[in-house]
Amino acid sequence: MKLAGILLIVAGIAGVIYGGFSYTSHKKAMDLGPIQIEKTEHHNVPIPPILGLVGIVAGGALLFMGAREGR
């Protein structure tokens, strides 16, 4: 439980700091034998700050539960 809590806290902090991530996809637009045309698209995926805060709070709760369980 402690490891999951730490990972949630780290992911929550990263979500709050970066606010999302982006990726690039390549699609084949046309294929005429030896002639090929590709289309490159850039996509942005926003992560709401509240989701990062929920991850931090949930990770803290898991750390707290893990500490109580060890007693």
N, C-alpha and C positions, 0 to 999 in steps of 0.2 A: 504494500500500500504506500510505503514511503516513496518508492521509486516512481510510482504513478503520480503521486502528489507533486514531486519535484518536476517531472516532465510536464504536467499541466501548468505549473507556475511558469516554467521557462517558455512554454508555448504561448501562454497568456501575455507575458511580457513582450515577446517577439511580435505578437499580434497587435498590441497597443503601440509599439514603437514603429513598426513598418506599415501597418494599416492595410496590408494586402500583399498580393504577389502578382506577377505577370508571367506569361509564357507566350511562346511563338509557335504557330502551327503552319505546316507547309501542305498545300493542297495542289493536286495536279489539275490545272485549268483546261489544258488541251494536250492531246497526244496524237500527233499526225506522223506516225512512223518515227523517223529519226529526229523530228522536231517536237520538243516537249516544252510546254510553258507551265511554270509553277507559280502559284500565288502564295505569298507569305502574309499571314495575318498575326497581328499582335493583340493579345487579349489581356485585360486587367481584371483581377478578381479582388474586389474590396472586402476587407474584414472589418465589421463594425467594432468600434472600441468597446462597446458593452460586452461583446463576446469574449474579448481578451480579459476584461475584468472578471467575467464569470469564471473563466479558466483559472485565474489567479485565486479567486475565493474558493473554488472547488478544490484546487490543489492544496491550499492551506487547510481546508477541512480534512482532506485525506491525510495530510501530515499530522494533524492534531489527533485524528482517530488512530493512526499508526503508533503514535507516542503513547496513547492511553492503552492500546492493546498490548504493548510491550511490558506493562507493569505487572 
